[in-house]
Amino acid sequence: MDLDELVERRIRQRVEQLERLREDADLELENLRENLKPLISHDRG
């Protein structure tokens, strides 16, 4: 495996890692929104 292949593989691994982190963050944000809905509607009521 030459240097270019090694670099390409590391970049791909990093991109995949970042994509997983983004998916986790999106899920966390959705959970926070769901948890805040009752509080927000209660304040408005």
N, C-alpha and C positions, 0 to 999 in steps of 0.2 A: 504494500500500500504506500503510495507516494504522499508527499506533503499536501498536495491539492486535495486528494481524496480524504485525508485525515481532517483537514480544515473544513471541507464540505460536510463531513459526517458530524463534526462538533457543532457546526452552525445548525444543521438539521435538528440535532438533539436539543439545542438551546431553544430553537423556535418551537419545537413540540412542548418543551417545558413551559415556555411563556404562554402558549395556547392553553395548556392545562390550568395555569395560574389564572388566566383571564376567565376561563369557564368557572373556576371556583369563586372568583370575585363576583361574577355575574349572579351566581346562585346565592351568594351571601347577600348581595344587594337586594335581590328579590325577596329573600327571607326577612331582611330588615324592613322593606316596604310593607310586607304582609303584617309584620309585628306592629308597625306604626299605624296601620289603618284604623284599628279600634281607638287608639289614643287620639288621632286626628278627628275622627268622627265624633268622639265623646266631647272634645273641646268645642267643636262647632255646635253641638246639640244644646 
